[in-house]
């Protein structure tokens, strides 16, 4: 059930039109920015694969992953042009080259730090590790993040970090982190991260987190993939570039034995989500201004009975009030345009009474969130024809990430 603190924060957001950093708006460059952000996240995933394969040779591994990432960039650009059509805007070649050059330069620097950090890990890294900040010590903006289920960490040297993917378990997980420094949002294209299991610090590995900008062009977070090999306390040391060289900032993460939301391979709950046939008006299904009717044609239970792959998004488009939510329902509409009848596409709003919420009335949280074990504000799942979760994304997931996951399920 929704907590009293979270309810109070939601009401405050509704009345005042509060939106952390900025609201979830889109502009004419949205498709290009989604593609750019997603490409950066795919680069990070490739580099993590290499880093984990040989943490003792992190430099060689990350160099190999850079080559893989460059090839992926080229393939992604070609794939987007041929498959996304009118809904995906083509980026000017000169601008794309500038972005690539910048990321390569920053990525090389991050990789060097990753190599150094990996060498130092066995002896221990002299970086303080932050625990999750006390709620009462946070300002209202950060309290709203906490109310949304996201851990917040505050350092003595004016850094604030928030974890967008706290629902963890042993295994590989996509990790997103918002980093704010003394001058605002940290937007370095690549940041080195040392991942240290507290029980066996000698097993530390180095990964690279890449910046993914949101379609609004203002917000963003750093994304990487981490393999948590066992439950327990894990420390992530972020090596953030600064005027002095690098600021090493650690955050402590507790990994439980199992996640709350369905994990990869788990059966998707057969929830009775509402469709256009269940309500007199589509406004009763979404807080968004212009909901896509194609996202409300089939319920979750019916989609599972059809034994057909589907993508489901849990989000409240009209009240995107924190740093980790993005235009996920709009991304789902683009996915629907891309794949058409090959899959089903379902949006579930966080609230049972979206039209009343827009008018300032008390929000009623949908019980489907509890059925799926969701305790943060935005989720996307790709489910196969066998009814099992094939991919899951906590917090905003750009088009290319979701597109690639569904394409893999469909074998296309």
Helices and strands as residue ranges (DSSP letters): H 4-16, H 30-53, G 55-57, H 58-83, G 85-87, H 93-121, E 129-130, G 135-137, H 140-147, E 152-154, E 160-163, E 171-181, E 184-185, E 190-197, G 201-203, E 205-213, E 220-228, E 232-242, E 245-255, G 276-278, G 282-284, G 293-295, H 300-305, E 310-314, G 317-319, H 328-339, G 340-342, E 344-348, H 354-358, H 368-372, E 379-383, E 389-394, H 399-410
